């Protein structure tokens, strides 16, 4: 009788440990997949914004402010950005903050240096996201 009770308790403990380990592994895999999808989405959006670099390099500052599109991925995933590394978060927030500034400008001619800083920040954000893939 004692052996049966011990076996039952031991079986329950082993089952509980296996369930906990399996649940944690599944949680970890889902979280990794979510991060990978988030990075891919940001990489795609940052690649699509490469026209900012081209327009800044060619000196089309006035048309640039009207051309910058709404950053849909950033706005849709701003609450999820904390899942990424600190380096990625810093680079992305810095770039998108300046991108919003650029979109709101009326007279950009006297702020050309800042436009080129935005180009550098986009490239840094893209490199940070690609580095952690």
N, C-alpha and C positions, 0 to 999 in steps of 0.2 A: 504494500500500500504506500509506503514511504517512497519507494522507487518510482511509482507512478506519479505521485505528487511532485517529486523532484523533476521528473521528465516533463511534466506539464508546465511547471514554472520555467524550466530551462528553455523549453520550446517557445514559450511566450516571449521570453527575453530575447532569444535569437530572432524571432519574427519581428519584434518591435525594432530591434537594431537594424535589421535588413530593410524594414519599411522606412525608417528615418534616413538611412544612408541613400536609399533609392530616391526618396523625395528630395533630399538635398541635391543629389546629382542632377535630377530633372530640373530643379529650380536653377541651378548653376548653368546648365546647358541653355535654358530658355533666356536667361539673362545675357549670356554670351552672344546668342543669336540676335537678341534685341539690340545690343551694342553694335554688332556688325552691320545690322540693317540701318541703324542710325548713322553710323560712319559713312556707309555707302550713300545714303540720302544726302548728307552734307557734302560729300565729295562730288556728287553729281551737280548739286546746286552751285558749288564753288567753281566747278569747271564751266558751267553755263554762264557764270559771271565774268568769264575771261575777257569779254568785250570791253569791260571797264579798263583793263590793262591796255588794250589796243587803242581805245579812244584817248586815254591819257597820254600814251606815247605819241600819238599823232597830233595832240594839241586840241582836240575837239571838246574843250571843257564846257562850253555853253550847251551843246547838244547832249552832253553826258548826263547832266542833272535831270533832263526830261526823259532820258532813255532808261535809267536804272529802274528795274522792275521790283515789285514787292517780293521780298525773300520768303516765299511760301514755306519752304522746309523749316527755316529757322522759326518762323512764327508758329507753325504747327507743332514743333517739337521743343519749344523753349523750356517746357516743364520737364522734359526728359534729358536735357543736356547734362545734368549732374551725374548721369551714368558714365560719362566719358572721363578721361584722365584730366587732371588739373591743367596740364599743358594745352590740351585740346580745348577745354572750356575757355581758358584765358585767350587763346588765339581767336576762337570763333566769336566770343563776345566782343572783343576789341574790334574785329573786322566789321561785324554787323552793326555795332554802334556807329562807326564811321560811315557805313553805307547808308544808314538812316539820315545821318547828317548831310551826306551828299545829295540824297533825294530831296531834302527840304531846302536846298540852296537856291536862291534866285540869281545872285550875281557871283559867279564862281571865279571869274578872271583873276581876282586878287588873292585867291586861295589855292593856287596851282600846286604849291609844295605839299599841301595837305592831301590833295588828290593823289599825288605820287606815293604818299605814305599809305593811303588806302590800298593802292596796288600792292605794296610790299606786305601789308597785313593780310590781304587775300592769299598771297603766295605762302605766307607763314601758316595761315590756317589750313590751307590745302596740304602743306607738308606735314603738319601735326596730325591731321586726320589720316593721311596715308601711312604715316610712320607706325601707327598703332593698329593697323589692319591685321 
